[in-house]
Amino acid sequence: MTAIGWPFRCAGGFDAVAQPSETLGRPPLALMAEPPRQLALRLVVALLFIAGLSTALALFAPQPMRPAVRLALPPPLPDPAALLPYLPETARIANAAMPIAPPSAPAPPFRLGAADGAAQARALDCLAAAVWYEAGDDPSGERAVAQVVLNRARHPAFPASVCGVVFQGAERTTGCQFSFTCDGSMQSRHPGAAPWARARAVAGAALAGAVDPRVGLATHYHADYVVPVWRSGLVKLAQVGLHLFYRWPGTWGSPAALRSSASGEEPHIAKLAALSAAHGGADTNFIPVDVGAGPAGAAAPLAYLPLDEADAPVRTGMRGAALSASAAGGQGASGRIVVMLDPAAFPGTYAMRALAVCAERERCAVVGELPGAATGQGPGFVYLRDRRTGAEGAWWDCTALPRANPSRCLPKGTALARLLADWG
């Protein structure tokens, strides 16, 4: 029989119609279970909201101070052969349009580390080769090139030795950092005796701590008639002659990036044997150069500074003298050349001027007299050379011109008289 609804009176006094199909078939507990499910759902939503809020607060809360950890990787080395297709005159215009940011401070003086006399000699000739082949017989340009080489030798992006820097990539036919080491220049041309001596003098001064402030912390340079691909990524510091000098931007171009000194481990370079006795050659015109105080017992070479001293930095405690342009004496019958010394210049320039005075003479003795010297005081400087035997040396009067290397001091008394007598 079909279920129908019927009216009835509730206790409250109103009529209602019962719906058996809705009420009779549903258990009474189902009606009571509906509110707890809604409450549970609301509790879950609230918990999720609280969890999300906590996460957001943790993200935006100030973080405790921790030591900064930076991944310091050296920047890639520019390829010296990667050039933009500019004609020379167009390249000069493009290079001139790039502004110069002069160095804020010079590089610190170079230290070779714990190098013995042999390693010092190898470093000297590697640096001399770099400055002569890169800048020619121009002491001003040579000083700037030497500064770049020594900046690189202390920079973590480059080898930690002078020879390693100069001959980096020389085993390749292209892509070497200094083109003369892999383009055949060292086989096709060599410096003469005087230019080579000047290059070694510049190198010796730089290794002994002389600094070229014009180029600062430069680690790259190029000729002004080319435009390298890498130029725009560096800071242009200066122009010296035909060369433009650059450093890396940021930390890699700052003093903080430099090592305290080079390693002192200088490799033998077979390509230098034709120029250097230190690299395995038989150089009868070898002129050692003072590159600082070495270990006890090490060979003690001469101390030179560049020829053009107009913009060279003055080092504290160093009195100077050079051969005057107007010599007080001339070539005598004995073959001895007597000159007056200029007390206003650097003592290291004695040897360079003496080389110029001796010129191509096979046997030469230069005796330098100090102005106002007391009678019997003796010469202030002596340079001796005999190309037939390979003998060569330079000495200073250390009482008037103190030297860092005691073996470069002139002997006194009968020893000095015998030395000069042997040379006429």
Helices and strands as residue ranges (DSSP letters): E 7-9, E 15-17, H 20-23, H 28-60, H 88-97, H 117-135, H 139-153, H 162-166, G 179-181, H 185-188, H 193-207, E 220-223, G 231-233, E 235-240, E 243-247, G 250-253, G 255-257, G 270-272, E 322-323, E 336-342, H 349-358, E 363-369, E 381-386, E 391-396, G 406-408, H 414-422
